[in-house]
Structure formats: structure tokens, C-alpha cells
Amino acid sequence: MQTKLVLVVFLIMISLIFSCKEEENSEFSDSPIIESYLNPGNYFNLKISRQLPFSSNVSYSADDINNLTVQITINNNIHTLQPLGNGKYIDSSLTVSENDYYYLSFKFNSRNVAAYTYVPSKPASVTQSASKIYIQKIDTDDMPSFGDQPDPVEITWSNPDNSYYLIVVENIEATLNPIFDFGDDDPPSNFFRKQPSNASSEEIRSMEFQYFGTHRIIIYHVLPDYASLYDQNSTNSQNLTNPSTSITNGYGIFTGLNSDTLWLEVKEQ
């Protein structure tokens, strides 16, 4: 459940960025966009789409985005993915596994498109400094007492090889109970994420929480291309004119990730 949530949100971000990407070259090249995040236990799946250039005076290849021969090679075995429509492909007989390498290939616009990745190990030796914190409810007319804020919750994990990790915090309550009075403003999202880093710990401050209740803390072990794409998303869309180093003759992201989950209760003081 938590994996689907973070992937859906991230895919939306990528789709928006790619849709507004401006071609720097005067000649448009019809190259595919690949979107795939491989998480252990899930079926192998990916999405292939086309770029949306600003100019309407461009020519697309005759390739049917929903009828490509897409193959994945793992352990010297070749699997042909089944199209689902809307550029989505899947192999429901192939379950993603930790530490496996995946090689993707298909033909598009008379060119061989290829990509490779592997699934990193699950975060190890994960700990948290607290499983419950108390926060003062803050109304519009009240001045918050910052001196009464609890200590940050420290999340730690083993990282001897300086891999990249990303933390996502999600409130899972069916009815959200806000810590702050948002007044007429739109309420904030029920989740937030930290910047990917190659550290072995991360602090979550009390002021980052928007709601009381049960929170799911997901620690993702991600690859450098995922961390790089996150950095590009946080700056501007022009950075994505450079394709991923793991993809040949295409753009996008083809990467593996793995996760562990902790839980935190945020109580009203």
C-alpha cells in the first residue's frame, strides 16, 4: 500500500515535468519516455509514453505505443511483456526480487531502446528514537510555544557503502485531525518526504507534522538515478532534457528500490 502511494505521486510529478519539457534542439526526435520503479514483491511493470513538445509542427514515428514488443531479461531468461493499454506493460508471472538485475529492450522509431537496473537490498538495522510524540494543538489566535516541542524523531539505518536513502512520512488516519488551524486555506497533504541522501540517519522535526494520529514512516533504499531525478524535479524541468544514464535512445527513469516501514503516533499534548 505504502509503495503504491509513493510511486503514484512520483509518477504524477514526472509526467507533469515531462509534459512541460521544452526541446532545446530545433529538430524534434521522437524518443520514448520510460517510467518504471521496481520494488520487491510486485509484478514487473512499466509505462512507455511519448514526449509532448511545445511545437505542433513535429512528426511522430508510426510506432503504436500500445503495441510494442517489450522484453525484459533477467538471469538470462527473456520475458515478453503484455500490453495493458495507455502505454502500460506487465508480466504477471515475473515478481521483482531483491538484488536481481533487469535489462529492458524494445524497438522504437527504428532505434533499439535499452535500459538496465537492479533492485537494492532492504534497509538494514533500522531504528527510531521514539514511537510516540506529543504536540500542542495550535489555533489561529494562539501563539505556539516552541519551547514545548518534543525532540526530533531520529531514524537510523546501516549504510556502510554510502547508498542513497529516502524517507516518506504518511498519516494513515481515515479522518485527519489537524495540528494547526488552517483557516480558509486548503489543508496540506497527509504525507511529506525528506530529501534523498547517502547518510545513515535522518531527523523528523515535530513542526513537519500537520496532523495527529498514526504515521507510517517508509525508509527507501534508492539508486543514484532516482536521487538525481529527485534533485532535478526540485529545481526545474529543463534538467530533464538530459536522459537517464541507464537508458539508451530514450528518456525517463528505470530504477529499483527497496523499503522498510516504521510507525509513529503523534498525540495531542
N, C-alpha and C positions, 0 to 999 in steps of 0.2 A: 504493500500500500504506500509506504513512505517513498519507495523508489519510484513508483509511477508518478507520484506528485511532483517530485523534484524534476524528473525528466520532462514531464509535460510542460511545466513552467519554463524550463530552459529551452525546450524546442520552440515555444512561442517566441521567446526572446530572439533566438537565432533566425526564425522565419521573418520576423519584423526587420531585423537588421539586413538580411539578405535582400528583402524586397525593396529596401531603400538604397541599396548599394549602387553607386554611380560608376559606370565604366570609365576608366581613365584613358583607355585606348580608343582611337577613333573607329576601329573596326571591331564590331561585336563578335565574340566567339561563343557559340552555343555549347557551353560546358555544363555538366550536371552538378547538382548540389546533393551531397550525401549527408544524411543525418542518422547516426546510429550510436547508441550507448549500450554497451554490452555489460550486463550485470548478472552474476551467477544465479542460476535457478530459473532465469527467464528464457523463453524461446528466442532463438536468433531472429531478429527483425531489423529492418531499416526502412528509411524513406528516401526516395530519389525525386528531386524536383528540378525545375528549370529556373534560371535567373530571370528576373524581371527588370529589364533595362529601362532607363528613363526614355530613351528614344523609341518611337514606334516604327522607325524605318530600319528594322533589322530582319534578318532571315533566320528562321529556326531550321534545324535538321528535320528530316522526315521520321525520326525515331519516335515510336509510341512509348511515352513514359510509363505506361501501364502494361507493356508487353515486351519488356527487355529480358534477355537471358542472363540472369544474375546468378553467379556461382560463388560459393564460399568454400574454401579449402581449409581443413583442419585435420591434423595428424595424417596428412597425405590422402585424406578422403575428400572427394568433391561432392558438394551438395548443391543442387539447383533450387533456388528459392521460388516459392509460389506467389504470384501477384494477387493482391487483395483489392486493388483499385486505389485511386488517388496517389499513385506512386509508392504505395506501401508493399513490402515484400516480407515473407516469413518462411521459416522452416520449422513446423511444429514438432518435427522429430528430432530436432537439434537443440539441446539445452546448453546454455552457456555455462562454462566451468572455469573455476579459478586456475590461473597460471597457464591457460591454453592460449595459443597463438591463432589468429584468424586472418586469412588472406581473401580479399574480395576482388572480383573481376567481372567486367561486362563491357560490351562494346557500345559506344555512343558517339554519334557524329563522325563515324568512320575512324574513331580512335579507340585504343584499348585503355579503359579506365581501370585503375587498380588502387587498392588500399590495404593496409595491414595494421594490426594492433594486437594487443594481448590483454588479458584480464589480470590485474594486480591482486596481491594477496589481501585477505581481510585484515582490517586494522587489528593490531595485537596489543595486549596489555592495556586495554582502555580503562581508565578510571575517571571518577568525578569527585570533586571535593565536597559536594553536598547533593543530597537527593530531594531537599525541600528548602525553600527560602520564603521569608515573609516580607511583603512590600506594602507600604502605606498607600491606600487609595487616595487619589488626588482629584479634587473637584476644581472647577473653573475658578472659584473665588478663594481657594486655599493656596497658600504659599507652600510648596513642597519643602519638607525638611530633609535636605540631602545628607545631613549628618546621621540620620537614622537608617540609611540604606544598607542592606546586607553586603557582605564581602562578595566579590565576583565569584562565580562558579568556575573553577578551573577544570578543564578537560585535558587529560594527558593520554599519550599513547607511545608505543615504541616506534622509533624512526631512525634506525642506525644508518640507513642509506640515503637520508635526506630526501625521501619521496615527498610528493605533494599530497596535502590533505585539505578537505573542505568540510566545514560544519554547517548543517542546516538545522534550525530550531523551529518546530511546528507545534502550535497549540491544537490539540485534537478534540476539544470540547464541542459538543453539538450546538450549544448556546454560548456565545462568547460574553464574558464578563469583563468589561474594560477596566484597566487600572486608572486611566486618565479620562477626564470628561472631554470628549471630542467636540462637544457643542454641535454646531451645524456642519462641521467638516465631515468629509467622508471618512469612515473608520479605516484604519490601516489594515494591512494584510495580517493573517493569523500566523504567518511564518516569516523568518528572516534568515539570512545566510551570512557567513563570515568569508572574508577574502581567502582564497586558496594560499597555502603557504607550505614551506618544507620544514616547518618547526615540529616539535613534538608535544606542544601544548597550545591551548587557546583559552582565553578568559571570556566569559559571558557576563556582562555587567547587568545589574538589575534594571537600569534605565533602558535597556534594549527590549525588555518585555513590554508588551502592550496589553496583555490580558492575564487574568488569573486562571488557574486551572492546571491540568496535566499537559506537559510539554514533552514531545518526542525530540530527542537530540540525536541526529544522524551524523556519524563520522564517516566521511567518504575518503577512501584511498583512490586518488585520481592520477592520471598520467600527465606529463608536461603539456601535451597538446590541449587538454581540457583546461588546465590552468592558464595557458596562453590565451585561449579563446575567451575565458572569463575576463582577463585583463583588457582584451580588445573591446569586449562589449561595454566595459566600464568607461571607455574613452570615446571612440566614435566609430561610425560604420565604415569609414574609409579604410580602416586597418584590414578589413576582410577582403580587400582586393588581392591580398596575397593568400594563396591556397595553403591548406594544411600540408606540412612536410610528409605526412603519411599517406597522402592521396596524390595519385598521378593522373593528369588530364581531368581534373575536377576540383571542386571546392567543397567546403563543409567540414564535418567532424566525424571521424570513425574511431571510436575510442572505447576502452574498457574501464570499468570502475568496480569497486567493492566497498562494502559498508558494514558497520556495526551500529547498534542502537542503545542509547541510554534513556532514562526517564527522569523528569524533574517536575516536582509540584511547586507551583507558585501560589502561595496563600496570602490572604489579606491580613495585614497586621492589625 
